[in-house]
Amino acid sequence: MMQSILRALSMAFAMGWEILWPLILGFALSAMVQAVVSHKQMSRLLPDDRPRSILIALALGAASSSCSYAAVALARSVFRKGANFTAAMAFEMASTNLVLELSIIMLVFLGWQFTLAEFVGAPIMVALLVILFRMFLNRTLLDEAMKQADRGIAGRMEGHAEMDMSVSEDGSLWQRITSEQGLTAISHYFVMDWASVWMDIVGGLLIAGALAAWVPPEFWQSFFLVDHPVLAKIWGPIIGPLVAVIAFVCSVGNIPLAAVLWNGGISFGGVIAFIFADLIVLPVLNIYRKYYGLKMAAFLFATFYAAMAGAALIVELIFGASGLVPAQRNARVVEASITWNYTAWLNIAFIALAALLVVRFAKTGGPEMLRMMNRPAERTVG
C-alpha cells in the first residue's frame, strides 16, 4: 500500500517538474498582459449580447487571470455594474479557456493538436451559449439573479477579481511594461495568480498521479467505450464534463488529469469537453448559487454543460475530418521522470525569474494585498 502511494506521489511530482517552467512562463506573460489591460471599462464595453460585445468579452477574458474563481467573481462584478449577463458569462468562459498559461501547459502535456482544438472550440462553445441564452433565459430569471447578485454575498477570490493595477496608457507598450509601475503590477499579478490556482494545480497533479498509478488501462478502455469507436466519439463529450464535475479540479490544474484520461482512451472531443468544464465543477456551482440563486445556478449548469458538450462534439467532427486527431495516445504523464536535461535548466532559469518577481511583490505591499484576496469586493482597494 505504501509503495503504491509513493509511486502515485512520485508520478505527481514528476509531472509537476515537467510543467514548472511552462507554468512560470505562462503566468509571467499573463501578468504582463493584465498589467497593460484595464478592467475599469469592462462593464461599458459589454452592454449587450451582440457579436461585437461577445468578441470583446473573449478578448478581455483571454487577457485576464486563468483562475476560475476569480473569473466567476469578476463576471458577477461587471454584471452588477451594468454589463450584459450573457457577455459576462462569455468573458468568464474565455478567461479559463483562452489564456496563455493554459495553452502552454496543454502544448507541453497534450500537444499542439489539443491546443489548437481549445482555441477553435472555445469560441464555438461561447457561440452555443449565446444561442442557448437567447432561447431560454427569460427576464424573470435574470431579474432574480440581479437581485441576488446585488446582495453582495462573497465568494472565493472576490478581492483578486477586483484588483486592477493596470498601467496608464501613456507611453509605448514596452515602456509601460518596463516602467517601475509596470514591473510592480506584473509582480503583483504574477504572485496573486499563483496564489489563486496553486491548490487546483497541486490537486490536479495528485489526482492525475493517483489515477495513472492505480487505475488499470482496462477500466479506462471499458469506461470510455474504446471498443466502439463511433459511439466513443459521442460518449466522450457527454461524459467528459461530468468527470470534471466529480473531480472538482479547475483552471490549469485539470490539464494533467486530462492527459491521463487521453492516455486511458477517452475520445479527442472528450478531452476538450473535460477541459472546458472547469466552470461547472461543484465548488463553482455552489458559488453560482450564492451569487445568482439556485434557479440561475441550475440554469447555468444546464446551459454550460450543453454548450461544452456540443462544442467538443463539433471539434471532434472538425478535427476528425481534417485528420488532426493524434493517432497515438502518448501524452506526457505516465512516463514522466526527472532527469538532468533541458527541462531542468529551463526550470532553474524560470525559478530565478519567479524569485525576482516574488521579491518585488514583497517589497511593494504585496503581502497585504494577498491577505485581501478572499475578502468581499466592497472591502478591497485598487
Secondary structure, 3 states (H helix, E strand, C coil): CHHHHHHHHHHHHHHHHHHHHHHHHHHHHHHHHHHHCCCCCHHHHCCCCCHHHHHHHHHHHHCCCCCHHHHHHHHHHHHHCCCCHHHHHHHHHHHHHCCHHHHHHHHHHCCHHHHHHHHHHHHHHHHHHHHHHHHHCCHHHHHHHHHHHCCCCCCCCHHHHHCCCCCCCCCCHHHHHHCHHHHHHHHHHHHHHHHHHHHHHHHHHHHHHHHHHHCCHHHHHHHCCCCCHHHHHHHHHHHHHHHHHHHCCCHHHHHHHHHHHHHHCCCHHHHHHHHHHHHHCHHHHHHHHHHHCHHHHHHHHHHHHHHHHHHHHHHHHHHHHCCCCCCCCCCCCCCCCCCCCHHHHHHHHHHHHHHHHHHHHHHCCHHHHHHCCCCCHHHCCC
